[in-house]
Amino acid sequence: MAGSTANKALKERVARLENFVGVPDSDGVVALSILTKQHTIESVDLRKILDDFMTETSVRITNIMEDVVSLTDVVKINLKCLEDDVTFVKKFVPVHSDAIGKNQVVDALRRKTVQEYVAALSNL
C-alpha cells in the first residue's frame, strides 16, 4: 500500500509538471511553452519598436544639429555685418563726437547702404 501511495503521488507530480510545461489544463492554467512563445513574440515586437524609436531619434538629433550649425553660421554673418557697419561709422564720425547729437549717430547707424551712411554723416 505504501508503494501504491508513493506511486500515486509521483503520478500527480508528473501530471502537474506536464500541465505546467505544455499540456493545457482544464482549470485555465496556461502552459509554459505557450507563455514562452507569447513572451518571445512580445519581445520581438518591443525590439522593433525600440529600433524604430532609436532610428527616428537619431534622424531628429541629426536635423537639430544641422539647424544649429546653420543658425550659428547666420549669426556669424550678421555679427560680421554689424562689425563692418560699426567700423564704417567709426571712420566717418569726427574725433570730437560730443559735437554730434546722439540721435544723429543712431540715425546714421540705421542706414542700409554706403551712400546713405556717407550722406547722413556728411550732414552732421
C-alpha positions in Angstrom: 0.0 0.0 0.0 2.8 2.3 0.8 4.2 1.8 -2.7 0.8 2.4 -4.2 0.5 5.8 -2.4 4.0 6.8 -3.4 3.3 5.8 -7.0 0.1 7.8 -6.9 1.9 10.9 -5.5 4.6 10.6 -8.2 1.9 10.4 -10.9 0.3 13.6 -9.5 3.6 15.4 -9.6 4.3 14.3 -13.2 0.8 15.4 -14.2 1.4 18.9 -12.6 4.7 19.2 -14.4 3.1 18.2 -17.7 0.4 20.8 -17.2 3.0 23.5 -16.3 5.3 22.7 -19.2 3.0 22.1 -22.1 -0.2 20.2 -21.5 -3.1 22.5 -21.2 -5.1 22.0 -18.1 -8.9 22.3 -17.8 -8.7 24.8 -14.9 -7.3 27.7 -17.0 -3.6 27.3 -16.4 -1.6 28.4 -19.4 1.2 26.0 -20.4 4.8 27.2 -20.0 5.6 26.6 -23.7 2.7 28.9 -24.7 3.8 31.6 -22.3 7.3 31.3 -23.7 6.1 31.8 -27.2 4.0 34.8 -26.3 6.9 36.4 -24.5 9.2 35.8 -27.4 6.7 37.4 -29.8 6.2 40.4 -27.4 10.0 40.7 -27.0 10.5 40.9 -30.8 7.7 43.5 -31.1 9.3 45.6 -28.4 12.7 45.3 -30.0 11.2 46.6 -33.3 9.5 49.5 -31.6 12.8 50.4 -29.8 14.8 50.2 -33.0 12.3 52.4 -34.8 12.4 54.9 -32.0 16.2 55.0 -32.0 16.3 55.5 -35.7 13.7 58.3 -35.6 15.5 59.9 -32.6 18.9 59.7 -34.4 17.4 61.4 -37.5 15.8 64.2 -35.4 19.1 64.8 -33.5 21.0 65.0 -36.8 18.5 67.5 -38.1 18.7 69.6 -35.0 22.5 69.6 -35.1 22.3 70.8 -38.8 19.9 73.5 -37.8 22.1 74.7 -35.0 25.1 74.8 -37.3 23.1 76.8 -39.9 21.9 79.2 -37.3 25.4 79.7 -36.0 26.6 80.5 -39.5 23.8 83.0 -39.9 24.6 84.6 -36.6 28.3 84.8 -37.5 27.4 86.5 -40.8 25.1 89.0 -39.0 27.8 89.8 -36.4 30.3 90.4 -39.2 27.9 92.7 -41.0 27.3 94.7 -37.7 31.1 94.8 -37.1 31.6 96.2 -40.6 28.9 98.8 -40.1 30.4 99.9 -36.8 33.8 100.1 -38.4 32.5 102.1 -41.3 30.7 104.6 -39.0 33.8 105.0 -36.8 35.8 106.0 -39.9 33.4 108.9 -40.7 32.4 110.1 -37.2 34.6 113.1 -36.2 37.0 112.6 -33.3 35.0 115.1 -31.2 31.8 113.2 -31.2 30.4 115.4 -28.5 29.5 117.9 -31.2 27.2 115.4 -32.8 23.8 114.6 -31.2 23.1 111.0 -30.2 20.0 110.9 -32.3 22.0 111.8 -35.4 24.5 109.0 -34.8 21.7 106.5 -34.2 20.1 107.7 -37.4 23.3 107.2 -39.3 23.7 103.7 -37.9 20.2 102.8 -39.2 21.2 103.5 -42.8 21.5 100.4 -45.0 23.8 101.4 -47.9 27.2 103.1 -48.0 25.7 106.1 -49.9 23.2 106.6 -47.2 25.9 106.4 -44.5 28.0 108.9 -46.3 25.1 111.2 -46.9 23.9 111.0 -43.3 27.4 111.6 -41.9 28.1 114.5 -44.2 25.0 116.2 -42.9 26.3 116.1 -39.3 
